[in-house]
Amino acid sequence: MNDLVIMKNKQAVTSSLRVADTFGKQHKDVLEAINTKISTAENSALLENMFVEGQYTASNGKSNPMYYMNRDGFAFIVMGFTGHKADNFKLQYIKAFNEMEDQVKFQVPSTLPEALRLAADQAEKISVLQPKADYTDSMLANKGLETISMIAKNYGYSTREFNKLLHGLGIQYKQGKTWLLYAKYQDEGYTHVEPYEYTNSDGIKQVRNTMKWTQVGQKFLYDFLKSKGIMPLVEQPA
């Protein structure tokens, strides 16, 4: 039962020869089953990536046809094999596929072009993820309170537009000149209302309450808006 699954072209595969030998079938019968499936017009498009033709040298020195198959191809062919013994073999194959595919995930590039391709792929992934990391890291690093105007700026909105957006999404409402959270969000620690002093148009100093967002509240806004397809500027496509 060794070498149930092998590596070929960086993919975990088994062969029609191995399947025939393991399950006690005639190789010609396994070939016939595969050819019958592939030749069915409605299935050919789905099966073309599951099986690849190959050759093997028989004991008489003659070159004979065989097939390599990936996990999906294997499952498709042997799903009709029944019995307790067959089930045990299927489980061993599944285990072998899993182990081989785990090795592929951690395979080290063996050539310079492969290494360069891997480095380029990793750089591309990092470039996609970096804006999100930068935004969330800076947001979570700020332990203090944040004004709505600054949050709005991060999303490319004016303060007025952003307040209206949050109102429309059922997050906040306006009482007098102060925005407050609706009841279901009030006790979650998302905001803090504090007084601030300002001078009105008559030159008289007055005090008005203003709502600022905590670190937890900023994370809530980020997740909530993301679920609505609204992202910070740094995460929006160029």
TORKOL-4160 file (C-alpha; in steps of 0.2 Angstrom, whole numbers, padded with zeros to 4 digits, m for minus):
238
<pt num="1" X="0000" Y="0000" Z="0000"/>
<pt num="2" X="0015" Y="0012" Z="m0002"/>
<pt num="3" X="0015" Y="0026" Z="m0014"/>
<pt num="4" X="m0004" Y="0026" Z="m0016"/>
<pt num="5" X="m0002" Y="0045" Z="m0021"/>
<pt num="6" X="0013" Y="0053" Z="m0030"/>
<pt num="7" X="0018" Y="0070" Z="m0035"/>
<pt num="8" X="0017" Y="0074" Z="m0054"/>
<pt num="9" X="0018" Y="0092" Z="m0061"/>
<pt num="10" X="0016" Y="0099" Z="m0043"/>
<pt num="11" X="0000" Y="0090" Z="m0040"/>
<pt num="12" X="m0005" Y="0075" Z="m0029"/>
<pt num="13" X="m0011" Y="0061" Z="m0041"/>
<pt num="14" X="m0013" Y="0043" Z="m0042"/>
<pt num="15" X="m0013" Y="0031" Z="m0057"/>
<pt num="16" X="m0026" Y="0019" Z="m0065"/>
<pt num="17" X="m0012" Y="0006" Z="m0062"/>
<pt num="18" X="m0012" Y="0009" Z="m0044"/>
<pt num="19" X="m0031" Y="0009" Z="m0042"/>
<pt num="20" X="m0033" Y="m0007" Z="m0052"/>
<pt num="21" X="m0019" Y="m0015" Z="m0041"/>
<pt num="22" X="m0026" Y="m0009" Z="m0024"/>
<pt num="23" X="m0044" Y="m0013" Z="m0028"/>
<pt num="24" X="m0041" Y="m0030" Z="m0036"/>
<pt num="25" X="m0047" Y="m0024" Z="m0053"/>
<pt num="26" X="m0041" Y="m0028" Z="m0071"/>
<pt num="27" X="m0032" Y="m0013" Z="m0077"/>
<pt num="28" X="m0041" Y="m0014" Z="m0094"/>
<pt num="29" X="m0057" Y="m0012" Z="m0084"/>
<pt num="30" X="m0052" Y="0003" Z="m0075"/>
<pt num="31" X="m0046" Y="0011" Z="m0092"/>
<pt num="32" X="m0063" Y="0006" Z="m0100"/>
<pt num="33" X="m0072" Y="0015" Z="m0085"/>
<pt num="34" X="m0062" Y="0031" Z="m0087"/>
<pt num="35" X="m0063" Y="0031" Z="m0106"/>
<pt num="36" X="m0082" Y="0028" Z="m0105"/>
<pt num="37" X="m0084" Y="0043" Z="m0093"/>
<pt num="38" X="m0073" Y="0054" Z="m0103"/>
<pt num="39" X="m0081" Y="0050" Z="m0120"/>
<pt num="40" X="m0098" Y="0055" Z="m0113"/>
<pt num="41" X="m0100" Y="0072" Z="m0121"/>
<pt num="42" X="m0110" Y="0080" Z="m0107"/>
<pt num="43" X="m0096" Y="0075" Z="m0095"/>
<pt num="44" X="m0080" Y="0079" Z="m0105"/>
<pt num="45" X="m0078" Y="0097" Z="m0100"/>
<pt num="46" X="m0079" Y="0093" Z="m0082"/>
<pt num="47" X="m0068" Y="0078" Z="m0083"/>
<pt num="48" X="m0054" Y="0085" Z="m0093"/>
<pt num="49" X="m0045" Y="0092" Z="m0078"/>
<pt num="50" X="m0047" Y="0076" Z="m0068"/>
<pt num="51" X="m0037" Y="0064" Z="m0079"/>
<pt num="52" X="m0021" Y="0065" Z="m0089"/>
<pt num="53" X="m0015" Y="0051" Z="m0101"/>
<pt num="54" X="0001" Y="0043" Z="m0098"/>
<pt num="55" X="0011" Y="0028" Z="m0103"/>
<pt num="56" X="0019" Y="0013" Z="m0094"/>
<pt num="57" X="0031" Y="m0001" Z="m0099"/>
<pt num="58" X="0024" Y="m0018" Z="m0097"/>
<pt num="59" X="0035" Y="m0033" Z="m0092"/>
<pt num="60" X="0036" Y="m0038" Z="m0110"/>
<pt num="61" X="0044" Y="m0021" Z="m0114"/>
<pt num="62" X="0028" Y="m0014" Z="m0123"/>
<pt num="63" X="0022" Y="0003" Z="m0120"/>
<pt num="64" X="0004" Y="0003" Z="m0114"/>
<pt num="65" X="m0008" Y="0017" Z="m0110"/>
<pt num="66" X="m0013" Y="0022" Z="m0092"/>
<pt num="67" X="m0021" Y="0037" Z="m0084"/>
<pt num="68" X="m0015" Y="0049" Z="m0070"/>
<pt num="69" X="m0030" Y="0056" Z="m0060"/>
<pt num="70" X="m0031" Y="0069" Z="m0046"/>
<pt num="71" X="m0042" Y="0068" Z="m0030"/>
<pt num="72" X="m0058" Y="0072" Z="m0040"/>
<pt num="73" X="m0054" Y="0060" Z="m0053"/>
<pt num="74" X="m0051" Y="0046" Z="m0041"/>
<pt num="75" X="m0067" Y="0049" Z="m0031"/>
<pt num="76" X="m0077" Y="0050" Z="m0047"/>
<pt num="77" X="m0070" Y="0033" Z="m0053"/>
<pt num="78" X="m0070" Y="0023" Z="m0037"/>
<pt num="79" X="m0087" Y="0029" Z="m0030"/>
<pt num="80" X="m0095" Y="0014" Z="m0037"/>
<pt num="81" X="m0083" Y="0002" Z="m0028"/>
<pt num="82" X="m0093" Y="m0005" Z="m0014"/>
<pt num="83" X="m0089" Y="m0017" Z="0001"/>
<pt num="84" X="m0080" Y="m0015" Z="0018"/>
<pt num="85" X="m0063" Y="m0019" Z="0010"/>
<pt num="86" X="m0066" Y="m0005" Z="m0004"/>
<pt num="87" X="m0071" Y="0007" Z="0009"/>
<pt num="88" X="m0055" Y="0004" Z="0019"/>
<pt num="89" X="m0045" Y="0007" Z="0003"/>
<pt num="90" X="m0054" Y="0023" Z="m0001"/>
<pt num="91" X="m0050" Y="0030" Z="0017"/>
<pt num="92" X="m0032" Y="0026" Z="0014"/>
<pt num="93" X="m0031" Y="0035" Z="m0002"/>
<pt num="94" X="m0040" Y="0050" Z="0006"/>
<pt num="95" X="m0027" Y="0050" Z="0019"/>
<pt num="96" X="m0013" Y="0049" Z="0006"/>
<pt num="97" X="m0020" Y="0063" Z="m0004"/>
<pt num="98" X="m0021" Y="0074" Z="0011"/>
<pt num="99" X="m0003" Y="0070" Z="0017"/>
<pt num="100" X="0004" Y="0073" Z="m0001"/>
<pt num="101" X="m0006" Y="0090" Z="m0003"/>
<pt num="102" X="0000" Y="0096" Z="0014"/>
<pt num="103" X="0018" Y="0093" Z="0007"/>
<pt num="104" X="0014" Y="0103" Z="m0008"/>
<pt num="105" X="0009" Y="0118" Z="0002"/>
<pt num="106" X="0026" Y="0119" Z="0011"/>
<pt num="107" X="0036" Y="0115" Z="m0004"/>
<pt num="108" X="0052" Y="0125" Z="m0006"/>
<pt num="109" X="0055" Y="0132" Z="m0024"/>
<pt num="110" X="0069" Y="0122" Z="m0032"/>
<pt num="111" X="0074" Y="0134" Z="m0046"/>
<pt num="112" X="0077" Y="0152" Z="m0047"/>
<pt num="113" X="0062" Y="0156" Z="m0058"/>
<pt num="114" X="0051" Y="0146" Z="m0046"/>
<pt num="115" X="0058" Y="0156" Z="m0031"/>
<pt num="116" X="0055" Y="0173" Z="m0041"/>
<pt num="117" X="0037" Y="0168" Z="m0045"/>
<pt num="118" X="0034" Y="0163" Z="m0027"/>
<pt num="119" X="0041" Y="0180" Z="m0021"/>
<pt num="120" X="0031" Y="0190" Z="m0033"/>
<pt num="121" X="0015" Y="0181" Z="m0028"/>
<pt num="122" X="0019" Y="0184" Z="m0010"/>
<pt num="123" X="0022" Y="0202" Z="m0014"/>
<pt num="124" X="0006" Y="0204" Z="m0023"/>
<pt num="125" X="m0004" Y="0196" Z="m0008"/>
<pt num="126" X="0005" Y="0208" Z="0004"/>
<pt num="127" X="0001" Y="0223" Z="m0007"/>
<pt num="128" X="m0017" Y="0219" Z="m0007"/>
<pt num="129" X="m0018" Y="0215" Z="0012"/>
<pt num="130" X="m0007" Y="0230" Z="0018"/>
<pt num="131" X="m0019" Y="0244" Z="0016"/>
<pt num="132" X="m0032" Y="0235" Z="0027"/>
<pt num="133" X="m0018" Y="0231" Z="0040"/>
<pt num="134" X="m0012" Y="0249" Z="0040"/>
<pt num="135" X="m0030" Y="0255" Z="0043"/>
<pt num="136" X="m0035" Y="0243" Z="0056"/>
<pt num="137" X="m0018" Y="0243" Z="0065"/>
<pt num="138" X="m0019" Y="0262" Z="0066"/>
<pt num="139" X="m0037" Y="0262" Z="0072"/>
<pt num="140" X="m0034" Y="0249" Z="0085"/>
<pt num="141" X="m0018" Y="0257" Z="0091"/>
<pt num="142" X="m0027" Y="0273" Z="0095"/>
<pt num="143" X="m0033" Y="0270" Z="0113"/>
<pt num="144" X="m0042" Y="0287" Z="0114"/>
<pt num="145" X="m0058" Y="0294" Z="0107"/>
<pt num="146" X="m0060" Y="0299" Z="0089"/>
<pt num="147" X="m0071" Y="0312" Z="0081"/>
<pt num="148" X="m0084" Y="0308" Z="0068"/>
<pt num="149" X="m0076" Y="0320" Z="0057"/>
<pt num="150" X="m0059" Y="0311" Z="0057"/>
<pt num="151" X="m0068" Y="0294" Z="0054"/>
<pt num="152" X="m0078" Y="0302" Z="0040"/>
<pt num="153" X="m0062" Y="0308" Z="0032"/>
<pt num="154" X="m0055" Y="0291" Z="0032"/>
<pt num="155" X="m0070" Y="0285" Z="0021"/>
<pt num="156" X="m0070" Y="0300" Z="0009"/>
<pt num="157" X="m0085" Y="0308" Z="0017"/>
<pt num="158" X="m0089" Y="0325" Z="0024"/>
<pt num="159" X="m0094" Y="0325" Z="0042"/>
<pt num="160" X="m0112" Y="0329" Z="0037"/>
<pt num="161" X="m0113" Y="0316" Z="0024"/>
<pt num="162" X="m0106" Y="0303" Z="0035"/>
<pt num="163" X="m0118" Y="0307" Z="0050"/>
<pt num="164" X="m0132" Y="0305" Z="0037"/>
<pt num="165" X="m0125" Y="0289" Z="0031"/>
<pt num="166" X="m0125" Y="0282" Z="0049"/>
<pt num="167" X="m0142" Y="0288" Z="0052"/>
<pt num="168" X="m0149" Y="0280" Z="0037"/>
<pt num="169" X="m0141" Y="0263" Z="0042"/>
<pt num="170" X="m0150" Y="0264" Z="0059"/>
<pt num="171" X="m0135" Y="0267" Z="0070"/>
<pt num="172" X="m0138" Y="0285" Z="0076"/>
<pt num="173" X="m0151" Y="0299" Z="0077"/>
<pt num="174" X="m0150" Y="0317" Z="0081"/>
<pt num="175" X="m0156" Y="0325" Z="0097"/>
<pt num="176" X="m0156" Y="0344" Z="0096"/>
<pt num="177" X="m0138" Y="0347" Z="0088"/>
<pt num="178" X="m0131" Y="0331" Z="0096"/>
<pt num="179" X="m0130" Y="0314" Z="0087"/>
<pt num="180" X="m0133" Y="0299" Z="0099"/>
<pt num="181" X="m0134" Y="0280" Z="0096"/>
<pt num="182" X="m0150" Y="0271" Z="0095"/>
<pt num="183" X="m0155" Y="0261" Z="0110"/>
<pt num="184" X="m0148" Y="0244" Z="0104"/>
<pt num="185" X="m0130" Y="0251" Z="0102"/>
<pt num="186" X="m0130" Y="0263" Z="0117"/>
<pt num="187" X="m0123" Y="0251" Z="0130"/>
<pt num="188" X="m0110" Y="0243" Z="0120"/>
<pt num="189" X="m0096" Y="0255" Z="0124"/>
<pt num="190" X="m0095" Y="0262" Z="0106"/>
<pt num="191" X="m0096" Y="0280" Z="0110"/>
<pt num="192" X="m0093" Y="0293" Z="0124"/>
<pt num="193" X="m0103" Y="0309" Z="0125"/>
<pt num="194" X="m0093" Y="0324" Z="0132"/>
<pt num="195" X="m0096" Y="0343" Z="0133"/>
<pt num="196" X="m0086" Y="0355" Z="0123"/>
<pt num="197" X="m0085" Y="0374" Z="0124"/>
<pt num="198" X="m0087" Y="0385" Z="0109"/>
<pt num="199" X="m0091" Y="0403" Z="0105"/>
<pt num="200" X="m0107" Y="0407" Z="0095"/>
<pt num="201" X="m0109" Y="0420" Z="0082"/>
<pt num="202" X="m0113" Y="0433" Z="0095"/>
<pt num="203" X="m0096" Y="0430" Z="0104"/>
<pt num="204" X="m0104" Y="0421" Z="0118"/>
<pt num="205" X="m0096" Y="0405" Z="0125"/>
<pt num="206" X="m0107" Y="0391" Z="0126"/>
<pt num="207" X="m0106" Y="0372" Z="0130"/>
<pt num="208" X="m0113" Y="0358" Z="0119"/>
<pt num="209" X="m0112" Y="0339" Z="0120"/>
<pt num="210" X="m0103" Y="0330" Z="0106"/>
<pt num="211" X="m0102" Y="0311" Z="0103"/>
<pt num="212" X="m0085" Y="0303" Z="0100"/>
<pt num="213" X="m0081" Y="0285" Z="0096"/>
<pt num="214" X="m0070" Y="0273" Z="0106"/>
<pt num="215" X="m0058" Y="0261" Z="0099"/>
<pt num="216" X="m0072" Y="0247" Z="0101"/>
<pt num="217" X="m0084" Y="0258" Z="0092"/>
<pt num="218" X="m0072" Y="0262" Z="0078"/>
<pt num="219" X="m0070" Y="0243" Z="0076"/>
<pt num="220" X="m0089" Y="0241" Z="0076"/>
<pt num="221" X="m0091" Y="0254" Z="0062"/>
<pt num="222" X="m0077" Y="0246" Z="0052"/>
<pt num="223" X="m0085" Y="0229" Z="0052"/>
<pt num="224" X="m0103" Y="0236" Z="0050"/>
<pt num="225" X="m0099" Y="0247" Z="0035"/>
<pt num="226" X="m0088" Y="0233" Z="0027"/>
<pt num="227" X="m0104" Y="0221" Z="0028"/>
<pt num="228" X="m0113" Y="0235" Z="0018"/>
<pt num="229" X="m0099" Y="0236" Z="0005"/>
<pt num="230" X="m0092" Y="0253" Z="0012"/>
<pt num="231" X="m0073" Y="0253" Z="0014"/>
<pt num="232" X="m0061" Y="0266" Z="0020"/>
<pt num="233" X="m0052" Y="0275" Z="0006"/>
<pt num="234" X="m0036" Y="0265" Z="0008"/>
<pt num="235" X="m0045" Y="0248" Z="0005"/>
<pt num="236" X="m0055" Y="0255" Z="m0010"/>
<pt num="237" X="m0049" Y="0249" Z="m0027"/>
<pt num="238" X="m0038" Y="0261" Z="m0036"/>
